[in-house]
Amino acid sequence: MTVLAFTSVRGAPGVTTTALVAALTWPRPVLLIEADAAGSSSIKAGHLRGEVGHELGLINLALAHRNGALSLSTLRGQTIALTDDGARLAVPGLATKAQAASLTDDFWATLATLLRGVTRHGVDVIVDGGRFGMRHGPDPLLRTADLIAVVCRTALDDLVAVRANAGQLPDGAGDAAVDRHGLLLVGAGRPHRAGEAAEATTLPVWTSVDWDPVAAERINGRERLRTSLSRLTSSRLMRSARGAVADLLAADDRRRQVLDVPLDTTVLSGKGVR
């Protein structure tokens, strides 16, 4: 299975929203890690409207690591269900930015090893990496990802920022001959199209999601999503997310063909990590 990381190089182009809608439309069991060091979990406060225990989340994994007790069992205990079927789970992020000091490089590296173990049980992993290069950020975790999707809007200054920072992106796991970086455009054609974005940034455009701020606002807390998700499936954002997920899985298939890596289809407990 696959570890897919979303990140950005500047501002707030929609990494968290993109990671969330990818998890919600993923066709296989998936675990979303809210790893943005900026703090204030968007999943608990937004998607789930504060209806889950505030004590669950990434900070507890960091504290367990400090005490030498970070394990797959600990990871399971910090997950929440994004959907009622239990196939889409998440580890909520930090409650405050001050907690980021506990997120050491060694913690991220240890968590990366655990997540690789999760994939061996037939569960894909999606990482909301926030903006890369931040202090206490998950760069060591991103370096172990199979694919790193750089979320970017298509204004010229956004594309220039990606080009300027492309050489600083984490290398990703495995063979250096495999290109593990690609763009996920938010609002292709607003104003620049995919081909122009690829030329401007020197990165391939893997896919895009539609510019749909109304649906994004609803997903991030305007209403209780567990009961309104069926109404959102026809939104431009969710429809385009399904296409984007298919494109990302195709990019992973190409990577596997180059590396000749088989896809592990053994699913832990039939529902993912629980």
Contacts in CASP RR format, 6 or more apart in sequence:
PFRMAT RR
TARGET T0000
AUTHOR 0000-0000-0000
METHOD contacts of the structure
MODEL  1
MTVLAFTSVRGAPGVTTTALVAALTWPRPVLLIEADAAGSSSIKAGHLRG
EVGHELGLINLALAHRNGALSLSTLRGQTIALTDDGARLAVPGLATKAQA
ASLTDDFWATLATLLRGVTRHGVDVIVDGGRFGMRHGPDPLLRTADLIAV
VCRTALDDLVAVRANAGQLPDGAGDAAVDRHGLLLVGAGRPHRAGEAAEA
TTLPVWTSVDWDPVAAERINGRERLRTSLSRLTSSRLMRSARGAVADLLA
ADDRRRQVLDVPLDTTVLSGKGVR
1 28 0 8 1.000
1 118 0 8 1.000
1 119 0 8 1.000
1 120 0 8 1.000
1 122 0 8 1.000
1 123 0 8 1.000
1 124 0 8 1.000
1 125 0 8 1.000
1 263 0 8 1.000
1 264 0 8 1.000
2 119 0 8 1.000
2 124 0 8 1.000
2 125 0 8 1.000
2 146 0 8 1.000
2 147 0 8 1.000
2 249 0 8 1.000
2 252 0 8 1.000
3 115 0 8 1.000
3 116 0 8 1.000
3 119 0 8 1.000
3 124 0 8 1.000
3 125 0 8 1.000
3 127 0 8 1.000
3 144 0 8 1.000
3 145 0 8 1.000
3 146 0 8 1.000
3 147 0 8 1.000
3 173 0 8 1.000
4 22 0 8 1.000
4 124 0 8 1.000
4 125 0 8 1.000
4 126 0 8 1.000
4 127 0 8 1.000
4 145 0 8 1.000
4 146 0 8 1.000
4 147 0 8 1.000
4 149 0 8 1.000
4 248 0 8 1.000
4 252 0 8 1.000
5 126 0 8 1.000
5 127 0 8 1.000
5 129 0 8 1.000
5 141 0 8 1.000
5 142 0 8 1.000
5 145 0 8 1.000
5 147 0 8 1.000
5 148 0 8 1.000
5 149 0 8 1.000
6 15 0 8 1.000
6 18 0 8 1.000
6 19 0 8 1.000
6 22 0 8 1.000
6 126 0 8 1.000
6 127 0 8 1.000
6 128 0 8 1.000
6 129 0 8 1.000
6 130 0 8 1.000
6 149 0 8 1.000
6 151 0 8 1.000
6 184 0 8 1.000
7 15 0 8 1.000
7 129 0 8 1.000
7 130 0 8 1.000
7 131 0 8 1.000
7 132 0 8 1.000
7 142 0 8 1.000
7 148 0 8 1.000
7 149 0 8 1.000
7 150 0 8 1.000
7 151 0 8 1.000
7 169 0 8 1.000
8 14 0 8 1.000
8 15 0 8 1.000
8 130 0 8 1.000
8 131 0 8 1.000
8 132 0 8 1.000
8 150 0 8 1.000
8 151 0 8 1.000
8 152 0 8 1.000
9 131 0 8 1.000
9 132 0 8 1.000
9 150 0 8 1.000
9 152 0 8 1.000
9 161 0 8 1.000
9 162 0 8 1.000
9 164 0 8 1.000
9 165 0 8 1.000
9 169 0 8 1.000
10 131 0 8 1.000
10 158 0 8 1.000
10 161 0 8 1.000
10 165 0 8 1.000
11 131 0 8 1.000
13 151 0 8 1.000
13 152 0 8 1.000
13 153 0 8 1.000
13 158 0 8 1.000
13 186 0 8 1.000
14 151 0 8 1.000
14 186 0 8 1.000
14 216 0 8 1.000
15 36 0 8 1.000
15 128 0 8 1.000
15 129 0 8 1.000
15 130 0 8 1.000
15 131 0 8 1.000
15 151 0 8 1.000
16 34 0 8 1.000
16 36 0 8 1.000
16 42 0 8 1.000
16 128 0 8 1.000
16 130 0 8 1.000
16 220 0 8 1.000
17 216 0 8 1.000
17 219 0 8 1.000
17 220 0 8 1.000
17 237 0 8 1.000
18 149 0 8 1.000
18 151 0 8 1.000
18 184 0 8 1.000
18 186 0 8 1.000
18 209 0 8 1.000
18 241 0 8 1.000
18 244 0 8 1.000
19 32 0 8 1.000
19 34 0 8 1.000
19 126 0 8 1.000
19 127 0 8 1.000
19 128 0 8 1.000
19 129 0 8 1.000
20 32 0 8 1.000
20 42 0 8 1.000
20 43 0 8 1.000
20 47 0 8 1.000
20 82 0 8 1.000
20 128 0 8 1.000
20 219 0 8 1.000
20 220 0 8 1.000
21 209 0 8 1.000
21 219 0 8 1.000
21 237 0 8 1.000
21 238 0 8 1.000
21 241 0 8 1.000
22 126 0 8 1.000
22 241 0 8 1.000
22 244 0 8 1.000
22 245 0 8 1.000
22 248 0 8 1.000
23 30 0 8 1.000
23 32 0 8 1.000
23 82 0 8 1.000
23 88 0 8 1.000
23 90 0 8 1.000
23 126 0 8 1.000
24 82 0 8 1.000
24 83 0 8 1.000
24 88 0 8 1.000
24 229 0 8 1.000
24 238 0 8 1.000
24 241 0 8 1.000
25 238 0 8 1.000
25 241 0 8 1.000
25 242 0 8 1.000
25 243 0 8 1.000
25 245 0 8 1.000
26 88 0 8 1.000
26 124 0 8 1.000
26 126 0 8 1.000
26 245 0 8 1.000
27 245 0 8 1.000
27 249 0 8 1.000
28 87 0 8 1.000
28 122 0 8 1.000
28 123 0 8 1.000
28 124 0 8 1.000
28 267 0 8 1.000
29 87 0 8 1.000
29 88 0 8 1.000
29 122 0 8 1.000
29 123 0 8 1.000
29 124 0 8 1.000
29 267 0 8 1.000
29 268 0 8 1.000
29 270 0 8 1.000
29 271 0 8 1.000
29 272 0 8 1.000
29 273 0 8 1.000
30 87 0 8 1.000
30 88 0 8 1.000
30 89 0 8 1.000
30 123 0 8 1.000
30 124 0 8 1.000
30 125 0 8 1.000
30 126 0 8 1.000
31 79 0 8 1.000
31 89 0 8 1.000
31 90 0 8 1.000
31 91 0 8 1.000
31 115 0 8 1.000
31 118 0 8 1.000
31 123 0 8 1.000
31 124 0 8 1.000
31 125 0 8 1.000
31 126 0 8 1.000
31 272 0 8 1.000
31 273 0 8 1.000
32 43 0 8 1.000
32 82 0 8 1.000
32 88 0 8 1.000
32 89 0 8 1.000
32 90 0 8 1.000
32 91 0 8 1.000
32 125 0 8 1.000
32 126 0 8 1.000
32 127 0 8 1.000
32 128 0 8 1.000
33 58 0 8 1.000
33 90 0 8 1.000
33 91 0 8 1.000
33 111 0 8 1.000
33 115 0 8 1.000
33 125 0 8 1.000
33 126 0 8 1.000
33 127 0 8 1.000
33 128 0 8 1.000
33 141 0 8 1.000
34 41 0 8 1.000
34 42 0 8 1.000
34 43 0 8 1.000
34 58 0 8 1.000
34 90 0 8 1.000
34 91 0 8 1.000
34 92 0 8 1.000
34 93 0 8 1.000
34 128 0 8 1.000
35 58 0 8 1.000
35 93 0 8 1.000
35 108 0 8 1.000
35 127 0 8 1.000
35 128 0 8 1.000
35 129 0 8 1.000
35 130 0 8 1.000
35 137 0 8 1.000
35 138 0 8 1.000
35 141 0 8 1.000
36 93 0 8 1.000
36 94 0 8 1.000
36 128 0 8 1.000
36 129 0 8 1.000
36 130 0 8 1.000
36 131 0 8 1.000
36 138 0 8 1.000
37 94 0 8 1.000
37 97 0 8 1.000
37 100 0 8 1.000
37 103 0 8 1.000
37 130 0 8 1.000
37 134 0 8 1.000
37 135 0 8 1.000
37 136 0 8 1.000
37 137 0 8 1.000
37 138 0 8 1.000
38 94 0 8 1.000
38 97 0 8 1.000
38 100 0 8 1.000
38 130 0 8 1.000
38 131 0 8 1.000
38 134 0 8 1.000
39 93 0 8 1.000
39 94 0 8 1.000
39 95 0 8 1.000
39 96 0 8 1.000
39 97 0 8 1.000
39 99 0 8 1.000
39 100 0 8 1.000
40 94 0 8 1.000
40 95 0 8 1.000
40 96 0 8 1.000
40 97 0 8 1.000
41 57 0 8 1.000
41 92 0 8 1.000
41 93 0 8 1.000
41 94 0 8 1.000
41 95 0 8 1.000
42 220 0 8 1.000
43 80 0 8 1.000
43 82 0 8 1.000
43 90 0 8 1.000
43 92 0 8 1.000
43 93 0 8 1.000
44 50 0 8 1.000
44 52 0 8 1.000
44 53 0 8 1.000
44 54 0 8 1.000
44 56 0 8 1.000
44 80 0 8 1.000
44 92 0 8 1.000
44 93 0 8 1.000
45 221 0 8 1.000
46 220 0 8 1.000
46 221 0 8 1.000
46 225 0 8 1.000
47 82 0 8 1.000
47 219 0 8 1.000
47 220 0 8 1.000
47 221 0 8 1.000
47 225 0 8 1.000
48 80 0 8 1.000
48 82 0 8 1.000
48 225 0 8 1.000
48 226 0 8 1.000
49 221 0 8 1.000
49 223 0 8 1.000
49 224 0 8 1.000
49 225 0 8 1.000
51 224 0 8 1.000
52 80 0 8 1.000
52 92 0 8 1.000
53 80 0 8 1.000
54 95 0 8 1.000
56 77 0 8 1.000
56 78 0 8 1.000
56 79 0 8 1.000
56 80 0 8 1.000
56 91 0 8 1.000
56 92 0 8 1.000
57 78 0 8 1.000
57 91 0 8 1.000
57 92 0 8 1.000
57 93 0 8 1.000
58 78 0 8 1.000
58 91 0 8 1.000
58 92 0 8 1.000
58 93 0 8 1.000
58 94 0 8 1.000
58 103 0 8 1.000
59 93 0 8 1.000
59 94 0 8 1.000
59 95 0 8 1.000
59 99 0 8 1.000
59 102 0 8 1.000
60 74 0 8 1.000
60 78 0 8 1.000
61 70 0 8 1.000
61 74 0 8 1.000
61 75 0 8 1.000
61 78 0 8 1.000
61 91 0 8 1.000
61 107 0 8 1.000
61 111 0 8 1.000
62 99 0 8 1.000
62 102 0 8 1.000
62 103 0 8 1.000
62 104 0 8 1.000
62 107 0 8 1.000
63 102 0 8 1.000
64 70 0 8 1.000
64 71 0 8 1.000
64 74 0 8 1.000
65 104 0 8 1.000
65 106 0 8 1.000
65 107 0 8 1.000
65 110 0 8 1.000
65 111 0 8 1.000
66 102 0 8 1.000
66 107 0 8 1.000
70 107 0 8 1.000
70 110 0 8 1.000
70 111 0 8 1.000
70 114 0 8 1.000
71 114 0 8 1.000
72 114 0 8 1.000
72 117 0 8 1.000
72 118 0 8 1.000
72 273 0 8 1.000
75 91 0 8 1.000
75 111 0 8 1.000
75 114 0 8 1.000
75 118 0 8 1.000
75 273 0 8 1.000
76 273 0 8 1.000
76 274 0 8 1.000
78 91 0 8 1.000
78 92 0 8 1.000
79 89 0 8 1.000
79 90 0 8 1.000
79 91 0 8 1.000
79 273 0 8 1.000
79 274 0 8 1.000
80 89 0 8 1.000
80 90 0 8 1.000
80 91 0 8 1.000
80 92 0 8 1.000
81 88 0 8 1.000
81 89 0 8 1.000
82 88 0 8 1.000
82 89 0 8 1.000
82 90 0 8 1.000
83 226 0 8 1.000
83 229 0 8 1.000
84 226 0 8 1.000
85 271 0 8 1.000
86 271 0 8 1.000
86 272 0 8 1.000
86 274 0 8 1.000
87 271 0 8 1.000
87 272 0 8 1.000
89 272 0 8 1.000
89 273 0 8 1.000
89 274 0 8 1.000
94 100 0 8 1.000
94 103 0 8 1.000
100 135 0 8 1.000
100 136 0 8 1.000
100 137 0 8 1.000
101 136 0 8 1.000
103 136 0 8 1.000
103 137 0 8 1.000
103 138 0 8 1.000
104 136 0 8 1.000
105 139 0 8 1.000
105 140 0 8 1.000
108 137 0 8 1.000
108 138 0 8 1.000
108 139 0 8 1.000
108 140 0 8 1.000
108 141 0 8 1.000
109 140 0 8 1.000
109 141 0 8 1.000
109 144 0 8 1.000
111 141 0 8 1.000
112 140 0 8 1.000
112 141 0 8 1.000
112 143 0 8 1.000
112 144 0 8 1.000
113 144 0 8 1.000
115 125 0 8 1.000
115 127 0 8 1.000
115 141 0 8 1.000
115 144 0 8 1.000
116 144 0 8 1.000
118 125 0 8 1.000
118 268 0 8 1.000
118 273 0 8 1.000
119 125 0 8 1.000
119 264 0 8 1.000
120 264 0 8 1.000
120 266 0 8 1.000
121 264 0 8 1.000
121 266 0 8 1.000
121 267 0 8 1.000
121 268 0 8 1.000
121 272 0 8 1.000
121 273 0 8 1.000
122 264 0 8 1.000
122 265 0 8 1.000
122 266 0 8 1.000
122 267 0 8 1.000
122 268 0 8 1.000
122 272 0 8 1.000
123 267 0 8 1.000
123 268 0 8 1.000
123 272 0 8 1.000
123 273 0 8 1.000
127 138 0 8 1.000
127 141 0 8 1.000
127 142 0 8 1.000
127 145 0 8 1.000
129 137 0 8 1.000
129 138 0 8 1.000
129 141 0 8 1.000
129 142 0 8 1.000
130 138 0 8 1.000
132 139 0 8 1.000
132 142 0 8 1.000
132 168 0 8 1.000
132 169 0 8 1.000
132 170 0 8 1.000
133 139 0 8 1.000
133 168 0 8 1.000
139 170 0 8 1.000
142 148 0 8 1.000
142 170 0 8 1.000
142 172 0 8 1.000
143 170 0 8 1.000
143 171 0 8 1.000
143 172 0 8 1.000
143 173 0 8 1.000
144 172 0 8 1.000
144 173 0 8 1.000
145 170 0 8 1.000
145 172 0 8 1.000
145 173 0 8 1.000
145 180 0 8 1.000
146 172 0 8 1.000
146 173 0 8 1.000
146 180 0 8 1.000
146 252 0 8 1.000
146 255 0 8 1.000
147 180 0 8 1.000
147 182 0 8 1.000
147 248 0 8 1.000
147 251 0 8 1.000
147 252 0 8 1.000
147 255 0 8 1.000
148 169 0 8 1.000
148 170 0 8 1.000
148 172 0 8 1.000
148 180 0 8 1.000
148 181 0 8 1.000
148 182 0 8 1.000
149 182 0 8 1.000
149 183 0 8 1.000
149 184 0 8 1.000
149 206 0 8 1.000
149 248 0 8 1.000
150 162 0 8 1.000
150 169 0 8 1.000
150 181 0 8 1.000
150 182 0 8 1.000
150 183 0 8 1.000
150 184 0 8 1.000
150 203 0 8 1.000
151 184 0 8 1.000
151 186 0 8 1.000
152 158 0 8 1.000
152 159 0 8 1.000
152 162 0 8 1.000
152 183 0 8 1.000
152 184 0 8 1.000
152 185 0 8 1.000
152 186 0 8 1.000
152 197 0 8 1.000
152 201 0 8 1.000
153 185 0 8 1.000
153 186 0 8 1.000
153 187 0 8 1.000
153 190 0 8 1.000
154 185 0 8 1.000
154 186 0 8 1.000
154 187 0 8 1.000
154 188 0 8 1.000
154 189 0 8 1.000
154 190 0 8 1.000
154 191 0 8 1.000
154 192 0 8 1.000
154 193 0 8 1.000
154 196 0 8 1.000
154 197 0 8 1.000
155 190 0 8 1.000
155 191 0 8 1.000
155 192 0 8 1.000
156 192 0 8 1.000
156 200 0 8 1.000
159 192 0 8 1.000
159 196 0 8 1.000
159 197 0 8 1.000
159 200 0 8 1.000
159 201 0 8 1.000
160 200 0 8 1.000
162 183 0 8 1.000
162 200 0 8 1.000
162 201 0 8 1.000
162 203 0 8 1.000
163 200 0 8 1.000
163 201 0 8 1.000
163 202 0 8 1.000
166 181 0 8 1.000
166 201 0 8 1.000
166 202 0 8 1.000
166 203 0 8 1.000
169 181 0 8 1.000
171 180 0 8 1.000
172 180 0 8 1.000
173 180 0 8 1.000
174 259 0 8 1.000
175 258 0 8 1.000
175 259 0 8 1.000
177 258 0 8 1.000
178 255 0 8 1.000
178 258 0 8 1.000
178 259 0 8 1.000
179 204 0 8 1.000
180 255 0 8 1.000
181 203 0 8 1.000
182 203 0 8 1.000
182 204 0 8 1.000
182 205 0 8 1.000
182 206 0 8 1.000
182 251 0 8 1.000
183 197 0 8 1.000
183 198 0 8 1.000
183 201 0 8 1.000
183 203 0 8 1.000
183 204 0 8 1.000
183 205 0 8 1.000
183 206 0 8 1.000
184 206 0 8 1.000
184 207 0 8 1.000
184 208 0 8 1.000
184 209 0 8 1.000
184 244 0 8 1.000
184 248 0 8 1.000
185 194 0 8 1.000
185 197 0 8 1.000
185 205 0 8 1.000
185 207 0 8 1.000
185 208 0 8 1.000
185 209 0 8 1.000
186 208 0 8 1.000
186 209 0 8 1.000
186 211 0 8 1.000
187 208 0 8 1.000
187 209 0 8 1.000
187 210 0 8 1.000
187 211 0 8 1.000
188 194 0 8 1.000
188 197 0 8 1.000
188 205 0 8 1.000
188 208 0 8 1.000
190 211 0 8 1.000
192 200 0 8 1.000
194 205 0 8 1.000
194 208 0 8 1.000
195 205 0 8 1.000
197 205 0 8 1.000
198 204 0 8 1.000
198 205 0 8 1.000
206 247 0 8 1.000
206 248 0 8 1.000
206 251 0 8 1.000
207 243 0 8 1.000
207 244 0 8 1.000
207 247 0 8 1.000
207 248 0 8 1.000
207 251 0 8 1.000
208 240 0 8 1.000
208 244 0 8 1.000
209 237 0 8 1.000
209 240 0 8 1.000
209 241 0 8 1.000
209 244 0 8 1.000
210 236 0 8 1.000
210 237 0 8 1.000
210 239 0 8 1.000
210 240 0 8 1.000
211 236 0 8 1.000
212 235 0 8 1.000
212 236 0 8 1.000
212 237 0 8 1.000
212 240 0 8 1.000
214 235 0 8 1.000
215 232 0 8 1.000
215 235 0 8 1.000
215 236 0 8 1.000
215 237 0 8 1.000
215 238 0 8 1.000
216 237 0 8 1.000
218 225 0 8 1.000
218 228 0 8 1.000
218 232 0 8 1.000
218 235 0 8 1.000
219 225 0 8 1.000
219 232 0 8 1.000
219 237 0 8 1.000
225 232 0 8 1.000
232 238 0 8 1.000
233 239 0 8 1.000
255 261 0 8 1.000
256 262 0 8 1.000
256 263 0 8 1.000
268 274 0 8 1.000
END
